[in-house]
Amino acid sequence: MTVTAGGAILLAPTAQAETTSESTVTTVKAETTAKTSKKVTAAQRRAAKVARQQAKARKAVAVAKNQIGDPYRYGATGPGSFDCSGLVQFAWKRAGVKLPRVASSQFARIRNKISWRQLKPGDLMFFNGLGHVGMYVGKGKMIHSPRTGERVRIDKLGGWRRSSFVGAVRPGM
């Protein structure tokens, strides 16, 4: 720091040292706070992403449930009639998530794979070597469009379903 007094320049090195150390402490505190807030922000972003996915899943389940009673028709994507993959594609589309058309592509292209124990409402469940898909609705049940001559319905996930289970995915992440 320099001070002028009557035309003479005076240097104050001790004042400069104090200012430098104070600014260093302030800078270190600011950097630490910034790092901490970035971590909190990342956690908040993850929590918000999960919340958005859950809201979409609730919407997809509600849309699928509104289709109960609609007839199965091979290749149908609704409204009014569905095949298995058409039903889940239709429900998730109404929730704002685009899915591939057929069950095998739905399983292959959705990255977030889920185990039987991790199932949450809205997850897609695949059976029979990816030949059939249904949507988990909670409490050990799924909604699906089973086969020709049947209608969209909710079924319990019993032993046969578990034995033919291939995997599950969580859309909307």
C-alpha positions as semicolon CSV with decimal commas, in nm:
position;residue;x (nm);y (nm);z (nm)
1;M;0,000;0,000;0,000
2;T;0,132;0,348;-0,081
3;V;0,041;0,667;0,095
4;T;0,145;1,016;-0,013
5;A;0,214;1,277;0,253
6;G;0,333;1,618;0,142
7;G;0,472;1,486;-0,185
8;A;0,666;1,199;-0,022
9;I;0,565;0,840;-0,096
10;L;0,543;0,618;0,207
11;L;0,526;0,239;0,178
12;A;0,339;0,036;0,434
13;P;0,451;-0,325;0,393
14;T;0,285;-0,454;0,711
15;A;-0,054;-0,325;0,600
16;Q;-0,002;-0,489;0,262
17;A;0,084;-0,823;0,425
18;E;-0,228;-0,809;0,641
19;T;-0,446;-0,730;0,342
20;T;-0,292;-1,015;0,141
21;S;-0,345;-1,272;0,416
22;E;-0,705;-1,156;0,470
23;S;-0,780;-1,181;0,099
24;T;-0,620;-1,526;0,086
25;V;-0,840;-1,647;0,373
26;T;-1,145;-1,496;0,206
27;T;-1,056;-1,664;-0,125
28;V;-1,005;-2,003;0,042
29;K;-1,340;-1,971;0,223
30;A;-1,514;-1,877;-0,102
31;E;-1,362;-2,175;-0,287
32;T;-1,462;-2,414;-0,007
33;T;-1,816;-2,277;-0,005
34;A;-1,835;-2,309;-0,384
35;K;-1,721;-2,673;-0,371
36;T;-1,972;-2,754;-0,096
37;S;-2,256;-2,586;-0,282
38;K;-2,166;-2,776;-0,600
39;K;-2,199;-3,105;-0,410
40;V;-2,534;-3,001;-0,267
41;T;-2,646;-2,887;-0,608
42;A;-2,549;-3,220;-0,766
43;A;-2,743;-3,409;-0,500
44;Q;-3,039;-3,178;-0,553
45;R;-3,022;-3,236;-0,929
46;R;-3,027;-3,613;-0,878
47;A;-3,321;-3,587;-0,637
48;A;-3,511;-3,367;-0,883
49;K;-3,443;-3,612;-1,167
50;V;-3,578;-3,902;-0,959
51;A;-3,884;-3,698;-0,863
52;R;-3,954;-3,614;-1,230
53;Q;-3,923;-3,982;-1,327
54;Q;-4,160;-4,088;-1,048
55;A;-4,418;-3,830;-1,155
56;K;-4,398;-3,959;-1,515
57;A;-4,426;-4,318;-1,390
58;R;-4,742;-4,235;-1,191
59;K;-4,891;-4,077;-1,503
60;A;-4,797;-4,380;-1,719
61;V;-4,956;-4,621;-1,468
62;A;-5,274;-4,410;-1,455
63;V;-5,297;-4,402;-1,836
64;A;-5,243;-4,780;-1,858
65;K;-5,511;-4,841;-1,593
66;N;-5,756;-4,634;-1,798
67;Q;-5,711;-4,888;-2,079
68;I;-5,830;-5,185;-1,869
69;G;-6,087;-5,377;-2,069
70;D;-5,954;-5,273;-2,411
71;P;-5,904;-5,575;-2,638
72;Y;-5,569;-5,722;-2,741
73;R;-5,493;-5,683;-3,110
74;Y;-5,159;-5,780;-3,262
75;G;-4,960;-5,472;-3,364
76;A;-5,211;-5,228;-3,210
77;T;-5,085;-4,917;-3,034
78;G;-5,421;-4,775;-2,922
79;P;-5,633;-4,605;-2,844
80;G;-5,901;-4,871;-2,817
81;S;-5,689;-5,183;-2,865
82;F;-5,331;-5,280;-2,787
83;D;-5,070;-5,548;-2,803
84;C;-4,836;-5,574;-2,503
85;S;-4,564;-5,337;-2,622
86;G;-4,819;-5,100;-2,774
87;L;-4,987;-5,059;-2,435
88;V;-4,669;-4,960;-2,249
89;Q;-4,556;-4,740;-2,538
90;F;-4,895;-4,563;-2,539
91;A;-4,896;-4,511;-2,159
92;W;-4,540;-4,376;-2,142
93;K;-4,597;-4,152;-2,445
94;R;-4,890;-3,989;-2,263
95;A;-4,650;-3,938;-1,970
96;G;-4,405;-3,758;-2,202
97;V;-4,154;-4,038;-2,266
98;K;-4,091;-4,184;-2,610
99;L;-4,034;-4,561;-2,620
100;P;-3,941;-4,795;-2,906
101;R;-4,228;-4,992;-3,062
102;V;-4,148;-5,357;-2,983
103;A;-4,067;-5,527;-2,652
104;S;-3,715;-5,639;-2,744
105;S;-3,620;-5,285;-2,853
106;Q;-3,777;-5,138;-2,540
107;F;-3,557;-5,362;-2,326
108;A;-3,243;-5,304;-2,533
109;R;-3,265;-4,926;-2,566
110;I;-3,369;-4,826;-2,215
111;R;-3,043;-4,809;-2,021
112;N;-3,168;-4,823;-1,664
113;K;-3,201;-5,199;-1,596
114;I;-3,387;-5,304;-1,280
115;S;-3,393;-5,629;-1,083
116;W;-3,710;-5,800;-0,958
117;R;-3,646;-5,665;-0,606
118;Q;-3,600;-5,304;-0,725
119;L;-3,934;-5,283;-0,910
120;K;-4,134;-4,964;-0,873
121;P;-4,464;-4,864;-1,035
122;G;-4,412;-4,777;-1,401
123;D;-4,119;-5,013;-1,456
124;L;-4,146;-5,233;-1,763
125;M;-4,117;-5,608;-1,699
126;F;-4,012;-5,849;-1,972
127;F;-4,098;-6,218;-1,999
128;N;-4,062;-6,517;-2,232
129;G;-3,727;-6,424;-2,384
130;L;-3,840;-6,062;-2,439
131;G;-4,157;-6,181;-2,615
132;H;-4,391;-6,012;-2,368
133;V;-4,389;-5,688;-2,169
134;G;-4,606;-5,554;-1,890
135;M;-4,593;-5,256;-1,656
136;Y;-4,545;-5,300;-1,282
137;V;-4,821;-5,123;-1,088
138;G;-4,708;-5,206;-0,735
139;K;-4,809;-5,458;-0,468
140;G;-4,687;-5,756;-0,672
141;K;-4,906;-5,682;-0,975
142;M;-4,862;-5,575;-1,336
143;I;-5,086;-5,441;-1,608
144;H;-5,056;-5,589;-1,956
145;S;-5,234;-5,683;-2,275
146;P;-5,189;-6,061;-2,263
147;R;-5,282;-6,223;-2,599
148;T;-5,543;-6,258;-2,871
149;G;-5,891;-6,301;-2,727
150;E;-5,796;-6,132;-2,398
151;R;-5,829;-5,777;-2,271
152;V;-5,596;-5,534;-2,093
153;R;-5,593;-5,635;-1,728
154;I;-5,399;-5,638;-1,402
155;D;-5,251;-5,973;-1,296
156;K;-5,062;-6,089;-0,989
157;L;-4,698;-6,174;-1,041
158;G;-4,703;-6,539;-0,941
159;G;-4,449;-6,819;-0,970
160;W;-4,489;-6,871;-1,345
161;R;-4,426;-6,503;-1,416
162;R;-4,121;-6,506;-1,196
163;S;-3,980;-6,814;-1,368
164;S;-4,021;-6,658;-1,714
165;F;-3,894;-6,312;-1,603
166;V;-3,609;-6,185;-1,823
167;G;-3,553;-5,839;-1,674
168;A;-3,699;-5,495;-1,618
169;V;-3,621;-5,136;-1,715
170;R;-3,710;-4,797;-1,570
171;P;-3,812;-4,551;-1,846
172;G;-3,797;-4,176;-1,807
173;M;-3,460;-4,141;-1,633
